[in-house]
Amino acid sequence: MPEMDFWNSRYLEKNTGWDLGRVSPPFVHLVESGKIAPYSTVLIPGAGRGWEAIYLGRMGFGVTCVDFAPEAIAAARLQSEKEGVKVTFIQEDLFLLDPEKHGVFDYLLEQTCFCAIDPDRRADYVRMAVRMIRPGGELVGLFYVHGREGGPPWTTTAEEVRGLFKRDFDFLEFAITEHSVESRRGEEILARLRRRP
Ligand SMILES: C[S@@+](CC[C@H](N)C(=O)[O-])C[C@H]1O[C@@H](n2cnc3c(N)ncnc32)[C@H](O)[C@@H]1O
């Protein structure tokens, strides 16, 4: 599968400029502000080396990490074992996630996955989110609105995200966050979108 090979070789070559090496700060802020119900289940598609997963796992959430790149899953698994944090790992194409097989989740956490997939597949991403989040559950995430040509990371806009999600989700929060890392400051929309029943 060419997309999987592309991403897996980025890990093999250690060409992973997107990787913060730690949880993205807006999520820490969100958890500390009490906006994510404790001990909930969280699905993280395109989880990479799993920094968000390990952080949330340590905080007592039931986290499932999905990535189709074996090198990403191996690195995340190793790190979680090193830190003694329980996380469930699924090596799978996120577009093939199936609630009957993988369960449904209270939350889906979006962190540099939406910007990594082919922009033509964004409607498929939304369908995956609708399938995998329980009614009343939430997508919490960062949408990268850097506005530059090319990708990945492929830019999006507030209008595009609203257009894609508005049929199935209520927008609880949707604004540029102040808590981004310096290199992404002013370019990330923090979204909390509640899946309609
Ligand atoms: C830009 S990286 C971000 C990784 C991680 N979220 C982070 O912030 O460090 C995108 C990740 O999505 C994964 N990915 C891309 N398309 C995918 C797909 N269709 N199914 C599963 N994983 C995918 C890649 O393997 C890669 O690990």
The ligand as a Tripos MOL2 file, in Angstrom:
@<TRIPOS>MOLECULE
LIG
   27    29     1     0     0
SMALL
NO_CHARGES

@<TRIPOS>ATOM
      1 C1          1.9710   13.4540   10.4510 C.3       1 LIG1
      2 S1          1.9760   11.8950   11.2400 S.3       1 LIG1
      3 C2          1.3270   12.3080   12.8530 C.3       1 LIG1
      4 C3          1.6010   11.2840   13.9110 C.3       1 LIG1
      5 C4          1.1480   11.7070   15.3070 C.3       1 LIG1
      6 N1         -0.2550   12.0300   15.3400 N.3       1 LIG1
      7 C5          1.9740   12.8730   15.7960 C.2       1 LIG1
      8 O1          1.4300   13.9830   15.9140 O.co2     1 LIG1
      9 O2          3.1720   12.6830   16.0430 O.co2     1 LIG1
     10 C6          0.5890   11.0840   10.4760 C.3       1 LIG1
     11 C7          0.4180    9.6580   10.9730 C.3       1 LIG1
     12 O3         -0.7860    9.1370   10.4170 O.3       1 LIG1
     13 C8         -0.5460    7.8190    9.9670 C.3       1 LIG1
     14 N2         -1.5150    7.5730    8.8970 N.ar      1 LIG1
     15 C9         -1.6660    8.2810    7.7440 C.ar      1 LIG1
     16 N3         -2.6900    7.7700    7.0190 N.ar      1 LIG1
     17 C10        -3.1780    6.7320    7.7400 C.ar      1 LIG1
     18 C11        -4.2210    5.7970    7.5180 C.ar      1 LIG1
     19 N4         -4.9520    5.8400    6.3970 N.pl3     1 LIG1
     20 N5         -4.4610    4.8670    8.4630 N.ar      1 LIG1
     21 C12        -3.7270    4.8260    9.6040 C.ar      1 LIG1
     22 N6         -2.7060    5.6590    9.8630 N.ar      1 LIG1
     23 C13        -2.4350    6.6090    8.9410 C.ar      1 LIG1
     24 C14         0.9110    7.8130    9.5250 C.3       1 LIG1
     25 O4          1.4640    6.5230    9.5200 O.3       1 LIG1
     26 C15         1.5370    8.7270   10.5600 C.3       1 LIG1
     27 O5          1.9770    8.0100   11.6880 O.3       1 LIG1
@<TRIPOS>BOND
     1     1     2 1
     2     2     3 1
     3     2    10 1
     4     3     4 1
     5     4     5 1
     6     5     6 1
     7     5     7 1
     8     7     8 2
     9     7     9 1
    10    10    11 1
    11    11    12 1
    12    11    26 1
    13    12    13 1
    14    13    14 1
    15    13    24 1
    16    14    15 ar
    17    14    23 ar
    18    15    16 ar
    19    16    17 ar
    20    17    18 ar
    21    17    23 ar
    22    18    19 1
    23    18    20 ar
    24    20    21 ar
    25    21    22 ar
    26    22    23 ar
    27    24    25 1
    28    24    26 1
    29    26    27 1
@<TRIPOS>SUBSTRUCTURE
     1 LIG1         1 GROUP 0 **** ****
